[in-house]
Amino acid sequence: MRDTENSFFDFDSPDDQIPGITTAGDLKTWFKKAGAEIIYEINTKIINHITGPKLTLKDLCRLNSYVREDTHVVMLITSRMFNTRVPIATKNHWIVLADKLKLINGHEVTEQTLLTELVELKCFSWGKVKNHLLKNTTWIGYTN
């Protein structure tokens, strides 16, 4: 699927770094072709993929409000949140939320949640739905 939208570089292998880049625009196109309606988007310009701006706690709570069985919430994060050996901290990995981002005690987050609270996230990534986050991940991991 990645190679069908890439007119500049051939994507022949998962090891192909540059040709494997998927922009928010590409994702929107694929979802629309599949019949989806885009109901909310934030920070979708290509420069934002690399440099920010970062999501606020209010942004994350709003994204959480869209997690339902009839929606797909797609987020671009740094894969460093899943693996500390990733050398770069820029946003480089798309995930699909399978559940709301929650505190580790299972409570839903609010705009009053402290940024130092530990969180868990069940999401689709690398072919599996599970909590991929490293232990001791906080809200700060999402906003930095």
N, CA, C and O atoms as CSV, one atom per row, in Angstrom:
chain,resi,resn,atom,element,x,y,z
A,1,MET,N,N,0.815,-1.174,0.000
A,1,MET,CA,C,0.000,0.000,0.000
A,1,MET,C,C,0.876,1.263,0.000
A,1,MET,O,O,0.561,2.238,-0.681
A,2,ARG,N,N,1.948,1.240,0.746
A,2,ARG,CA,C,2.838,2.398,0.827
A,2,ARG,C,C,3.373,2.760,-0.555
A,2,ARG,O,O,3.440,3.942,-0.893
A,3,ASP,N,N,3.746,1.796,-1.339
A,3,ASP,CA,C,4.366,2.061,-2.635
A,3,ASP,C,C,3.371,2.628,-3.649
A,3,ASP,O,O,3.783,3.306,-4.590
A,4,THR,N,N,2.090,2.372,-3.482
A,4,THR,CA,C,1.109,2.861,-4.451
A,4,THR,C,C,0.979,4.373,-4.430
A,4,THR,O,O,0.591,4.962,-5.440
A,5,GLU,N,N,1.287,5.019,-3.321
A,5,GLU,CA,C,1.165,6.471,-3.189
A,5,GLU,C,C,2.509,7.180,-3.334
A,5,GLU,O,O,2.558,8.410,-3.322
A,6,ASN,N,N,3.571,6.446,-3.468
A,6,ASN,CA,C,4.906,7.035,-3.474
A,6,ASN,C,C,5.413,7.140,-4.909
A,6,ASN,O,O,5.854,6.148,-5.491
A,7,SER,N,N,5.350,8.341,-5.477
A,7,SER,CA,C,5.741,8.500,-6.872
A,7,SER,C,C,7.227,8.805,-7.061
A,7,SER,O,O,7.719,8.785,-8.189
A,8,PHE,N,N,7.948,9.085,-5.973
A,8,PHE,CA,C,9.361,9.458,-6.095
A,8,PHE,C,C,10.326,8.309,-5.815
A,8,PHE,O,O,11.347,8.183,-6.491
A,9,PHE,N,N,10.015,7.477,-4.833
A,9,PHE,CA,C,10.926,6.404,-4.434
A,9,PHE,C,C,10.189,5.071,-4.431
A,9,PHE,O,O,9.012,5.012,-4.076
A,10,ASP,N,N,10.871,4.007,-4.823
A,10,ASP,CA,C,10.293,2.670,-4.726
A,10,ASP,C,C,10.445,2.169,-3.296
A,10,ASP,O,O,11.498,2.319,-2.676
A,11,PHE,N,N,9.390,1.581,-2.796
A,11,PHE,CA,C,9.423,0.957,-1.480
A,11,PHE,C,C,9.466,-0.545,-1.701
A,11,PHE,O,O,8.449,-1.160,-2.024
A,12,ASP,N,N,10.645,-1.139,-1.526
A,12,ASP,CA,C,10.825,-2.551,-1.808
A,12,ASP,C,C,10.981,-3.410,-0.562
A,12,ASP,O,O,10.869,-4.634,-0.627
A,13,SER,N,N,11.242,-2.762,0.583
A,13,SER,CA,C,11.547,-3.507,1.794
A,13,SER,C,C,11.223,-2.659,3.019
A,13,SER,O,O,11.291,-1.432,2.949
A,14,PRO,N,N,10.870,-3.288,4.141
A,14,PRO,CA,C,10.670,-2.532,5.380
A,14,PRO,C,C,11.935,-1.775,5.822
A,14,PRO,O,O,11.854,-0.853,6.633
A,15,ASP,N,N,13.079,-2.160,5.296
A,15,ASP,CA,C,14.322,-1.465,5.622
A,15,ASP,C,C,14.491,-0.161,4.841
A,15,ASP,O,O,15.381,0.629,5.153
A,16,ASP,N,N,13.651,0.075,3.829
A,16,ASP,CA,C,13.707,1.315,3.052
A,16,ASP,C,C,13.154,2.449,3.900
A,16,ASP,O,O,11.938,2.564,4.054
A,17,GLN,N,N,14.018,3.284,4.450
A,17,GLN,CA,C,13.601,4.324,5.380
A,17,GLN,C,C,12.821,5.458,4.717
A,17,GLN,O,O,11.668,5.689,5.080
A,18,ILE,N,N,13.402,6.162,3.771
A,18,ILE,CA,C,12.761,7.323,3.160
A,18,ILE,C,C,11.508,6.929,2.371
A,18,ILE,O,O,10.464,7.554,2.558
A,19,PRO,N,N,11.568,5.925,1.503
A,19,PRO,CA,C,10.353,5.569,0.764
A,19,PRO,C,C,9.222,5.060,1.673
A,19,PRO,O,O,8.062,5.043,1.262
A,20,GLY,N,N,9.547,4.656,2.876
A,20,GLY,CA,C,8.545,4.129,3.797
A,20,GLY,C,C,7.802,5.191,4.584
A,20,GLY,O,O,6.877,4.867,5.330
A,21,ILE,N,N,8.185,6.449,4.436
A,21,ILE,CA,C,7.529,7.523,5.181
A,21,ILE,C,C,6.087,7.671,4.719
A,21,ILE,O,O,5.811,7.744,3.522
A,22,THR,N,N,5.178,7.715,5.672
A,22,THR,CA,C,3.764,7.895,5.377
A,22,THR,C,C,3.311,9.201,6.009
A,22,THR,O,O,3.404,9.374,7.224
A,23,THR,N,N,2.825,10.111,5.193
A,23,THR,CA,C,2.366,11.397,5.708
A,23,THR,C,C,0.910,11.311,6.154
A,23,THR,O,O,0.196,10.368,5.811
A,24,ALA,N,N,0.485,12.303,6.919
A,24,ALA,CA,C,-0.916,12.372,7.326
A,24,ALA,C,C,-1.813,12.479,6.104
A,24,ALA,O,O,-2.911,11.921,6.085
A,25,GLY,N,N,-1.354,13.191,5.087
A,25,GLY,CA,C,-2.131,13.313,3.856
A,25,GLY,C,C,-2.363,11.978,3.189
A,25,GLY,O,O,-3.461,11.702,2.706
A,26,ASP,N,N,-1.318,11.133,3.159
A,26,ASP,CA,C,-1.468,9.786,2.594
A,26,ASP,C,C,-2.495,8.978,3.389
A,26,ASP,O,O,-3.363,8.323,2.812
A,27,LEU,N,N,-2.386,9.032,4.720
A,27,LEU,CA,C,-3.336,8.285,5.554
A,27,LEU,C,C,-4.766,8.759,5.317
A,27,LEU,O,O,-5.679,7.944,5.183
A,28,LYS,N,N,-4.960,10.078,5.266
A,28,LYS,CA,C,-6.294,10.619,5.015
A,28,LYS,C,C,-6.834,10.120,3.679
A,28,LYS,O,O,-8.003,9.745,3.584
A,29,THR,N,N,-5.992,10.114,2.650
A,29,THR,CA,C,-6.402,9.631,1.335
A,29,THR,C,C,-6.837,8.175,1.405
A,29,THR,O,O,-7.878,7.810,0.859
A,30,TRP,N,N,-6.044,7.340,2.076
A,30,TRP,CA,C,-6.381,5.921,2.189
A,30,TRP,C,C,-7.696,5.719,2.941
A,30,TRP,O,O,-8.543,4.935,2.512
A,31,PHE,N,N,-7.867,6.423,4.058
A,31,PHE,CA,C,-9.104,6.285,4.824
A,31,PHE,C,C,-10.308,6.749,4.012
A,31,PHE,O,O,-11.352,6.096,4.022
A,32,LYS,N,N,-10.170,7.869,3.312
A,32,LYS,CA,C,-11.286,8.369,2.497
A,32,LYS,C,C,-11.631,7.387,1.377
A,32,LYS,O,O,-12.808,7.153,1.101
A,33,LYS,N,N,-10.612,6.808,0.730
A,33,LYS,CA,C,-10.862,5.820,-0.322
A,33,LYS,C,C,-11.577,4.596,0.223
A,33,LYS,O,O,-12.309,3.922,-0.502
A,34,ALA,N,N,-11.365,4.306,1.510
A,34,ALA,CA,C,-12.030,3.161,2.143
A,34,ALA,C,C,-13.417,3.530,2.664
A,34,ALA,O,O,-14.112,2.691,3.237
A,35,GLY,N,N,-13.821,4.800,2.462
A,35,GLY,CA,C,-15.163,5.220,2.863
A,35,GLY,C,C,-15.241,5.921,4.205
A,35,GLY,O,O,-16.339,6.196,4.688
A,36,ALA,N,N,-14.121,6.213,4.812
A,36,ALA,CA,C,-14.125,6.862,6.127
A,36,ALA,C,C,-14.373,8.362,5.988
A,36,ALA,O,O,-14.124,8.962,4.942
A,37,GLU,N,N,-14.865,8.939,7.064
A,37,GLU,CA,C,-15.051,10.374,7.156
A,37,GLU,C,C,-14.061,10.896,8.195
A,37,GLU,O,O,-13.953,10.333,9.284
A,38,ILE,N,N,-13.345,11.958,7.871
A,38,ILE,CA,C,-12.397,12.558,8.813
A,38,ILE,C,C,-13.201,13.488,9.716
A,38,ILE,O,O,-13.747,14.484,9.243
A,39,ILE,N,N,-13.282,13.173,11.019
A,39,ILE,CA,C,-14.101,13.981,11.919
A,39,ILE,C,C,-13.276,14.954,12.762
A,39,ILE,O,O,-13.825,15.898,13.330
A,40,TYR,N,N,-11.975,14.734,12.846
A,40,TYR,CA,C,-11.119,15.633,13.621
A,40,TYR,C,C,-9.684,15.378,13.204
A,40,TYR,O,O,-9.276,14.231,13.022
A,41,GLU,N,N,-8.922,16.445,13.052
A,41,GLU,CA,C,-7.497,16.289,12.772
A,41,GLU,C,C,-6.748,17.424,13.432
A,41,GLU,O,O,-7.266,18.527,13.605
A,42,ILE,N,N,-5.519,17.127,13.793
A,42,ILE,CA,C,-4.679,18.111,14.463
A,42,ILE,C,C,-3.232,17.888,14.049
A,42,ILE,O,O,-2.788,16.746,13.924
A,43,ASN,N,N,-2.507,18.958,13.840
A,43,ASN,CA,C,-1.073,18.893,13.540
A,43,ASN,C,C,-0.753,17.955,12.376
A,43,ASN,O,O,0.121,17.097,12.500
A,44,THR,N,N,-1.452,18.108,11.242
A,44,THR,CA,C,-1.256,17.167,10.139
A,44,THR,C,C,-0.316,17.669,9.050
A,44,THR,O,O,-0.099,16.962,8.066
A,45,LYS,N,N,0.244,18.857,9.193
A,45,LYS,CA,C,1.205,19.337,8.202
A,45,LYS,C,C,2.498,18.541,8.327
A,45,LYS,O,O,2.894,18.154,9.426
A,46,ILE,N,N,3.148,18.301,7.206
A,46,ILE,CA,C,4.330,17.434,7.200
A,46,ILE,C,C,5.440,17.940,8.121
A,46,ILE,O,O,6.128,17.126,8.736
A,47,ILE,N,N,5.637,19.248,8.235
A,47,ILE,CA,C,6.684,19.767,9.125
A,47,ILE,C,C,6.361,19.450,10.584
A,47,ILE,O,O,7.270,19.290,11.399
A,48,ASN,N,N,5.066,19.357,10.918
A,48,ASN,CA,C,4.678,19.011,12.286
A,48,ASN,C,C,5.039,17.575,12.637
A,48,ASN,O,O,5.186,17.243,13.813
A,49,HIS,N,N,5.182,16.720,11.629
A,49,HIS,CA,C,5.590,15.338,11.895
A,49,HIS,C,C,6.972,15.316,12.523
A,49,HIS,O,O,7.282,14.427,13.317
A,50,ILE,N,N,7.794,16.279,12.177
A,50,ILE,CA,C,9.186,16.278,12.620
A,50,ILE,C,C,9.406,17.176,13.830
A,50,ILE,O,O,10.040,16.768,14.804
A,51,THR,N,N,8.887,18.387,13.770
A,51,THR,CA,C,9.263,19.377,14.774
A,51,THR,C,C,8.172,19.733,15.771
A,51,THR,O,O,8.470,20.391,16.768
A,52,GLY,N,N,6.960,19.346,15.560
A,52,GLY,CA,C,5.884,19.744,16.461
A,52,GLY,C,C,4.919,20.627,15.721
A,52,GLY,O,O,5.017,20.661,14.494
A,53,PRO,N,N,4.004,21.340,16.318
A,53,PRO,CA,C,3.875,21.514,17.757
A,53,PRO,C,C,3.432,20.230,18.457
A,53,PRO,O,O,2.889,19.313,17.840
A,54,LYS,N,N,3.676,20.198,19.731
A,54,LYS,CA,C,3.363,19.016,20.523
A,54,LYS,C,C,1.893,19.035,20.926
A,54,LYS,O,O,1.263,20.092,20.968
A,55,LEU,N,N,1.360,17.868,21.220
A,55,LEU,CA,C,-0.011,17.775,21.705
A,55,LEU,C,C,-0.079,18.281,23.138
A,55,LEU,O,O,0.830,18.057,23.936
A,56,THR,N,N,-1.164,18.960,23.444
A,56,THR,CA,C,-1.410,19.387,24.814
A,56,THR,C,C,-2.253,18.322,25.507
A,56,THR,O,O,-2.772,17.412,24.861
A,57,LEU,N,N,-2.382,18.440,26.801
A,57,LEU,CA,C,-3.234,17.526,27.553
A,57,LEU,C,C,-4.676,17.645,27.056
A,57,LEU,O,O,-5.392,16.646,26.977
A,58,LYS,N,N,-5.099,18.857,26.722
A,58,LYS,CA,C,-6.442,19.069,26.180
A,58,LYS,C,C,-6.604,18.328,24.842
A,58,LYS,O,O,-7.639,17.709,24.597
A,59,ASP,N,N,-5.568,18.394,23.973
A,59,ASP,CA,C,-5.603,17.667,22.698
A,59,ASP,C,C,-5.759,16.167,22.928
A,59,ASP,O,O,-6.570,15.510,22.276
A,60,LEU,N,N,-4.975,15.635,23.859
A,60,LEU,CA,C,-5.027,14.196,24.126
A,60,LEU,C,C,-6.378,13.773,24.680
A,60,LEU,O,O,-6.888,12.708,24.334
A,61,CYS,N,N,-6.957,14.604,25.539
A,61,CYS,CA,C,-8.288,14.287,26.067
A,61,CYS,C,C,-9.322,14.318,24.946
A,61,CYS,O,O,-10.240,13.498,24.926
A,62,ARG,N,N,-9.178,15.254,24.020
A,62,ARG,CA,C,-10.115,15.318,22.895
A,62,ARG,C,C,-9.964,14.070,22.026
A,62,ARG,O,O,-10.966,13.479,21.623
A,63,LEU,N,N,-8.729,13.659,21.733
A,63,LEU,CA,C,-8.530,12.427,20.965
A,63,LEU,C,C,-9.159,11.246,21.693
A,63,LEU,O,O,-9.809,10.404,21.073
A,64,ASN,N,N,-8.966,11.183,23.008
A,64,ASN,CA,C,-9.570,10.113,23.802
A,64,ASN,C,C,-11.087,10.074,23.638
A,64,ASN,O,O,-11.687,8.999,23.627
A,65,SER,N,N,-11.707,11.253,23.511
A,65,SER,CA,C,-13.168,11.307,23.411
A,65,SER,C,C,-13.684,10.676,22.121
A,65,SER,O,O,-14.865,10.340,22.031
A,66,TYR,N,N,-12.827,10.512,21.134
A,66,TYR,CA,C,-13.232,9.909,19.860
A,66,TYR,C,C,-13.031,8.392,19.828
A,66,TYR,O,O,-13.430,7.751,18.856
A,67,VAL,N,N,-12.438,7.811,20.840
A,67,VAL,CA,C,-12.193,6.362,20.849
A,67,VAL,C,C,-13.514,5.648,21.136
A,67,VAL,O,O,-14.023,5.660,22.257
A,68,ARG,N,N,-14.050,5.027,20.083
A,68,ARG,CA,C,-15.293,4.260,20.155
A,68,ARG,C,C,-15.189,3.119,19.145
A,68,ARG,O,O,-14.252,3.070,18.347
A,69,GLU,N,N,-16.136,2.224,19.184
A,69,GLU,CA,C,-16.108,1.098,18.245
A,69,GLU,C,C,-16.315,1.533,16.806
A,69,GLU,O,O,-15.887,0.834,15.888
A,70,ASP,N,N,-16.965,2.679,16.584
A,70,ASP,CA,C,-17.258,3.105,15.215
A,70,ASP,C,C,-16.263,4.144,14.685
A,70,ASP,O,O,-16.521,4.771,13.657
A,71,THR,N,N,-15.142,4.331,15.364
A,71,THR,CA,C,-14.118,5.278,14.898
A,71,THR,C,C,-12.736,4.649,14.973
A,71,THR,O,O,-12.518,3.660,15.672
A,72,HIS,N,N,-11.807,5.248,14.234
A,72,HIS,CA,C,-10.397,4.870,14.310
A,72,HIS,C,C,-9.626,6.141,14.636
A,72,HIS,O,O,-9.675,7.114,13.884
A,73,VAL,N,N,-8.922,6.130,15.749
A,73,VAL,CA,C,-8.094,7.271,16.130
A,73,VAL,C,C,-6.654,6.907,15.814
A,73,VAL,O,O,-6.090,5.973,16.382
A,74,VAL,N,N,-6.075,7.664,14.896
A,74,VAL,CA,C,-4.713,7.407,14.432
A,74,VAL,C,C,-3.826,8.517,14.960
A,74,VAL,O,O,-4.175,9.694,14.871
A,75,MET,N,N,-2.675,8.143,15.512
A,75,MET,CA,C,-1.756,9.102,16.108
A,75,MET,C,C,-0.339,8.853,15.619
A,75,MET,O,O,0.074,7.708,15.434
A,76,LEU,N,N,0.395,9.927,15.413
A,76,LEU,CA,C,1.813,9.829,15.092
A,76,LEU,C,C,2.588,10.118,16.366
A,76,LEU,O,O,2.453,11.187,16.962
A,77,ILE,N,N,3.399,9.152,16.774
A,77,ILE,CA,C,4.177,9.281,18.012
A,77,ILE,C,C,5.645,8.986,17.711
A,77,ILE,O,O,5.999,8.626,16.589
A,78,THR,N,N,6.477,9.139,18.709
A,78,THR,CA,C,7.845,8.651,18.590
A,78,THR,C,C,7.857,7.182,19.004
A,78,THR,O,O,7.323,6.827,20.055
A,79,SER,N,N,8.457,6.342,18.192
A,79,SER,CA,C,8.523,4.916,18.543
A,79,SER,C,C,9.429,4.687,19.748
A,79,SER,O,O,9.508,3.576,20.270
A,80,ARG,N,N,10.104,5.730,20.179
A,80,ARG,CA,C,10.924,5.654,21.390
A,80,ARG,C,C,10.058,5.364,22.625
A,80,ARG,O,O,10.562,4.892,23.645
A,81,MET,N,N,8.758,5.648,22.526
A,81,MET,CA,C,7.850,5.349,23.639
A,81,MET,C,C,7.661,3.845,23.807
A,81,MET,O,O,7.196,3.381,24.849
A,82,PHE,N,N,8.029,3.083,22.765
A,82,PHE,CA,C,7.917,1.627,22.798
A,82,PHE,C,C,9.269,0.949,22.956
A,82,PHE,O,O,9.349,-0.187,23.423
A,83,ASN,N,N,10.333,1.650,22.566
A,83,ASN,CA,C,11.656,1.027,22.521
A,83,ASN,C,C,12.725,2.096,22.768
A,83,ASN,O,O,12.895,3.000,21.950
A,84,THR,N,N,13.429,2.001,23.866
A,84,THR,CA,C,14.442,3.012,24.213
A,84,THR,C,C,15.649,2.980,23.290
A,84,THR,O,O,16.445,3.918,23.299
A,85,ARG,N,N,15.807,1.934,22.500
A,85,ARG,CA,C,16.959,1.861,21.588
A,85,ARG,C,C,16.762,2.688,20.326
A,85,ARG,O,O,17.689,2.834,19.530
A,86,VAL,N,N,15.557,3.234,20.136
A,86,VAL,CA,C,15.310,4.098,18.974
A,86,VAL,C,C,16.132,5.371,19.177
A,86,VAL,O,O,15.975,6.046,20.195
A,87,PRO,N,N,17.005,5.708,18.227
A,87,PRO,CA,C,17.933,6.819,18.438
A,87,PRO,C,C,17.320,8.212,18.333
A,87,PRO,O,O,17.899,9.169,18.847
A,88,ILE,N,N,16.172,8.353,17.684
A,88,ILE,CA,C,15.605,9.691,17.516
A,88,ILE,C,C,14.287,9.817,18.273
A,88,ILE,O,O,13.547,8.846,18.432
A,89,ALA,N,N,14.010,11.040,18.735
A,89,ALA,CA,C,12.800,11.278,19.516
A,89,ALA,C,C,11.704,11.961,18.702
A,89,ALA,O,O,10.653,12.292,19.251
A,90,THR,N,N,11.927,12.178,17.404
A,90,THR,CA,C,10.886,12.814,16.593
A,90,THR,C,C,9.746,11.834,16.345
A,90,THR,O,O,9.904,10.620,16.473
A,91,LYS,N,N,8.599,12.391,15.988
A,91,LYS,CA,C,7.429,11.554,15.689
A,91,LYS,C,C,7.698,10.782,14.405
A,91,LYS,O,O,7.950,11.374,13.356
A,92,ASN,N,N,7.642,9.471,14.493
A,92,ASN,CA,C,8.029,8.635,13.353
A,92,ASN,C,C,7.224,7.349,13.219
A,92,ASN,O,O,7.564,6.496,12.399
A,93,HIS,N,N,6.159,7.191,14.011
A,93,HIS,CA,C,5.467,5.904,14.027
A,93,HIS,C,C,3.962,6.116,14.209
A,93,HIS,O,O,3.522,6.712,15.192
A,94,TRP,N,N,3.180,5.618,13.243
A,94,TRP,CA,C,1.722,5.710,13.322
A,94,TRP,C,C,1.159,4.566,14.152
A,94,TRP,O,O,1.579,3.418,14.009
A,95,ILE,N,N,0.207,4.888,15.019
A,95,ILE,CA,C,-0.511,3.871,15.798
A,95,ILE,C,C,-2.008,4.124,15.666
A,95,ILE,O,O,-2.434,5.221,15.307
A,96,VAL,N,N,-2.797,3.098,15.961
A,96,VAL,CA,C,-4.248,3.228,16.028
A,96,VAL,C,C,-4.661,2.869,17.440
A,96,VAL,O,O,-4.345,1.784,17.929
A,97,LEU,N,N,-5.369,3.778,18.099
A,97,LEU,CA,C,-5.800,3.524,19.468
A,97,LEU,C,C,-6.854,2.431,19.497
A,97,LEU,O,O,-7.846,2.510,18.774
A,98,ALA,N,N,-6.651,1.411,20.325
A,98,ALA,CA,C,-7.625,0.338,20.505
A,98,ALA,C,C,-8.461,0.590,21.758
A,98,ALA,O,O,-9.487,-0.055,21.977
A,99,ASP,N,N,-8.010,1.527,22.565
A,99,ASP,CA,C,-8.703,1.923,23.783
A,99,ASP,C,C,-8.220,3.331,24.119
A,99,ASP,O,O,-7.283,3.839,23.504
A,100,LYS,N,N,-8.856,3.942,25.081
A,100,LYS,CA,C,-8.442,5.281,25.485
A,100,LYS,C,C,-7.110,5.217,26.222
A,100,LYS,O,O,-6.794,4.225,26.879
A,101,LEU,N,N,-6.344,6.281,26.101
A,101,LEU,CA,C,-5.149,6.429,26.924
A,101,LEU,C,C,-5.635,6.600,28.353
A,101,LEU,O,O,-6.412,7.510,28.640
A,102,LYS,N,N,-5.182,5.730,29.254
A,102,LYS,CA,C,-5.674,5.716,30.638
A,102,LYS,C,C,-4.519,5.779,31.619
A,102,LYS,O,O,-3.367,5.515,31.274
A,103,LEU,N,N,-4.855,6.133,32.841
A,103,LEU,CA,C,-3.893,6.023,33.927
A,103,LEU,C,C,-3.696,4.537,34.221
A,103,LEU,O,O,-4.569,3.724,33.916
A,104,ILE,N,N,-2.565,4.180,34.807
A,104,ILE,CA,C,-2.320,2.749,35.035
A,104,ILE,C,C,-3.308,2.132,36.018
A,104,ILE,O,O,-3.427,0.909,36.081
A,105,ASN,N,N,-4.024,2.965,36.793
A,105,ASN,CA,C,-5.052,2.425,37.685
A,105,ASN,C,C,-6.377,2.202,36.947
A,105,ASN,O,O,-7.363,1.784,37.553
A,106,GLY,N,N,-6.397,2.484,35.621
A,106,GLY,CA,C,-7.583,2.251,34.809
A,106,GLY,C,C,-8.509,3.443,34.680
A,106,GLY,O,O,-9.437,3.418,33.871
A,107,HIS,N,N,-8.276,4.492,35.466
A,107,HIS,CA,C,-9.139,5.675,35.380
A,107,HIS,C,C,-8.864,6.462,34.106
A,107,HIS,O,O,-7.752,6.478,33.578
A,108,GLU,N,N,-9.916,7.108,33.637
A,108,GLU,CA,C,-9.779,7.948,32.458
A,108,GLU,C,C,-9.028,9.227,32.830
A,108,GLU,O,O,-9.157,9.742,33.941
A,109,VAL,N,N,-8.255,9.716,31.891
A,109,VAL,CA,C,-7.531,10.960,32.126
A,109,VAL,C,C,-8.456,12.154,31.903
A,109,VAL,O,O,-9.438,12.070,31.165
A,110,THR,N,N,-8.126,13.248,32.546
A,110,THR,CA,C,-8.873,14.491,32.387
A,110,THR,C,C,-7.859,15.607,32.158
A,110,THR,O,O,-6.650,15.383,32.214
A,111,GLU,N,N,-8.356,16.790,31.904
A,111,GLU,CA,C,-7.464,17.927,31.714
A,111,GLU,C,C,-6.766,18.323,33.015
A,111,GLU,O,O,-5.834,19.128,32.999
A,112,GLN,N,N,-7.212,17.762,34.139
A,112,GLN,CA,C,-6.567,18.026,35.424
A,112,GLN,C,C,-5.516,16.967,35.783
A,112,GLN,O,O,-4.846,17.087,36.809
A,113,THR,N,N,-5.371,15.945,34.955
A,113,THR,CA,C,-4.399,14.885,35.216
A,113,THR,C,C,-2.991,15.477,35.220
A,113,THR,O,O,-2.635,16.255,34.335
A,114,LEU,N,N,-2.208,15.110,36.205
A,114,LEU,CA,C,-0.828,15.583,36.282
A,114,LEU,C,C,0.003,14.961,35.166
A,114,LEU,O,O,-0.178,13.786,34.844
A,115,LEU,N,N,0.902,15.724,34.580
A,115,LEU,CA,C,1.747,15.214,33.496
A,115,LEU,C,C,2.695,14.114,33.958
A,115,LEU,O,O,3.261,13.399,33.131
A,116,THR,N,N,2.873,13.973,35.257
A,116,THR,CA,C,3.766,12.950,35.789
A,116,THR,C,C,3.046,11.628,36.071
A,116,THR,O,O,3.676,10.658,36.494
A,117,GLU,N,N,1.729,11.587,35.839
A,117,GLU,CA,C,0.967,10.351,36.048
A,117,GLU,C,C,1.408,9.280,35.058
A,117,GLU,O,O,1.653,9.575,33.888
A,118,LEU,N,N,1.507,8.042,35.524
A,118,LEU,CA,C,1.849,6.921,34.645
A,118,LEU,C,C,0.616,6.518,33.843
A,118,LEU,O,O,-0.500,6.491,34.362
A,119,VAL,N,N,0.842,6.202,32.555
A,119,VAL,CA,C,-0.264,5.869,31.671
A,119,VAL,C,C,-0.033,4.539,30.977
A,119,VAL,O,O,1.080,4.014,30.944
A,120,GLU,N,N,-1.123,4.007,30.420
A,120,GLU,CA,C,-1.062,2.811,29.596
A,120,GLU,C,C,-1.929,3.046,28.378
A,120,GLU,O,O,-2.895,3.807,28.425
A,121,LEU,N,N,-1.580,2.392,27.296
A,121,LEU,CA,C,-2.311,2.597,26.052
A,121,LEU,C,C,-2.367,1.300,25.265
A,121,LEU,O,O,-1.336,0.768,24.853
A,122,LYS,N,N,-3.565,0.801,25.061
A,122,LYS,CA,C,-3.770,-0.358,24.205
A,122,LYS,C,C,-3.936,0.177,22.788
A,122,LYS,O,O,-4.866,0.932,22.505
A,123,CYS,N,N,-3.029,-0.220,21.904
A,123,CYS,CA,C,-3.073,0.305,20.538
A,123,CYS,C,C,-2.612,-0.762,19.550
A,123,CYS,O,O,-2.006,-1.769,19.915
A,124,PHE,N,N,-2.928,-0.495,18.272
A,124,PHE,CA,C,-2.457,-1.358,17.196
A,124,PHE,C,C,-1.141,-0.789,16.693
A,124,PHE,O,O,-1.067,0.370,16.286
A,125,SER,N,N,-0.108,-1.615,16.726
A,125,SER,CA,C,1.209,-1.226,16.240
A,125,SER,C,C,1.987,-2.487,15.917
A,125,SER,O,O,1.891,-3.487,16.630
A,126,TRP,N,N,2.746,-2.438,14.857
A,126,TRP,CA,C,3.575,-3.565,14.448
A,126,TRP,C,C,2.782,-4.875,14.400
A,126,TRP,O,O,3.275,-5.929,14.803
A,127,GLY,N,N,1.540,-4.788,13.899
A,127,GLY,CA,C,0.734,-5.975,13.669
A,127,GLY,C,C,0.038,-6.560,14.882
A,127,GLY,O,O,-0.577,-7.621,14.777
A,128,LYS,N,N,0.115,-5.894,16.049
A,128,LYS,CA,C,-0.496,-6.433,17.266
A,128,LYS,C,C,-1.249,-5.348,18.019
A,128,LYS,O,O,-0.868,-4.177,18.006
A,129,VAL,N,N,-2.336,-5.767,18.684
A,129,VAL,CA,C,-3.048,-4.879,19.598
A,129,VAL,C,C,-2.634,-5.267,21.006
A,129,VAL,O,O,-2.893,-6.384,21.457
A,130,LYS,N,N,-1.987,-4.333,21.699
A,130,LYS,CA,C,-1.566,-4.555,23.082
A,130,LYS,C,C,-1.073,-3.226,23.651
A,130,LYS,O,O,-1.040,-2.217,22.947
A,131,ASN,N,N,-0.694,-3.232,24.913
A,131,ASN,CA,C,-0.079,-2.051,25.510
A,131,ASN,C,C,1.399,-2.094,25.151
A,131,ASN,O,O,2.176,-2.803,25.791
A,132,HIS,N,N,1.786,-1.341,24.136
A,132,HIS,CA,C,3.154,-1.332,23.649
A,132,HIS,C,C,4.054,-0.382,24.442
A,132,HIS,O,O,5.277,-0.445,24.315
A,133,LEU,N,N,3.467,0.493,25.257
A,133,LEU,CA,C,4.265,1.502,25.954
A,133,LEU,C,C,5.277,0.878,26.902
A,133,LEU,O,O,5.028,-0.164,27.509
A,134,LEU,N,N,6.416,1.534,27.013
A,134,LEU,CA,C,7.402,1.126,28.002
A,134,LEU,C,C,6.828,1.331,29.398
A,134,LEU,O,O,5.961,2.183,29.592
A,135,LYS,N,N,7.297,0.569,30.357
A,135,LYS,CA,C,6.878,0.776,31.740
A,135,LYS,C,C,7.297,2.181,32.170
A,135,LYS,O,O,8.296,2.720,31.693
A,136,ASN,N,N,6.533,2.749,33.061
A,136,ASN,CA,C,6.807,4.084,33.614
A,136,ASN,C,C,6.705,5.200,32.581
A,136,ASN,O,O,7.422,6.196,32.675
A,137,THR,N,N,5.812,5.044,31.588
A,137,THR,CA,C,5.550,6.109,30.629
A,137,THR,C,C,4.540,7.077,31.242
A,137,THR,O,O,3.534,6.658,31.815
A,138,THR,N,N,4.815,8.364,31.117
A,138,THR,CA,C,3.941,9.393,31.674
A,138,THR,C,C,3.318,10.218,30.555
A,138,THR,O,O,3.675,10.065,29.387
A,139,TRP,N,N,2.386,11.093,30.921
A,139,TRP,CA,C,1.805,12.039,29.970
A,139,TRP,C,C,2.895,12.854,29.311
A,139,TRP,O,O,2.778,13.230,28.145
A,140,ILE,N,N,3.956,13.128,30.051
A,140,ILE,CA,C,5.051,13.930,29.493
A,140,ILE,C,C,5.575,13.271,28.232
A,140,ILE,O,O,5.983,13.967,27.302
A,141,GLY,N,N,5.576,11.947,28.175
A,141,GLY,CA,C,6.021,11.245,26.976
A,141,GLY,C,C,5.215,11.587,25.747
A,141,GLY,O,O,5.731,11.516,24.632
A,142,TYR,N,N,3.968,11.954,25.926
A,142,TYR,CA,C,3.114,12.323,24.803
A,142,TYR,C,C,3.248,13.783,24.420
A,142,TYR,O,O,3.063,14.146,23.259
A,143,THR,N,N,3.565,14.612,25.382
A,143,THR,CA,C,3.556,16.041,25.114
A,143,THR,C,C,4.937,16.584,24.783
A,143,THR,O,O,5.050,17.732,24.354
A,144,ASN,N,N,5.972,15.808,24.964
A,144,ASN,CA,C,7.327,16.259,24.623
A,144,ASN,C,C,7.771,15.695,23.300
A,144,ASN,O,O,8.885,15.968,22.854
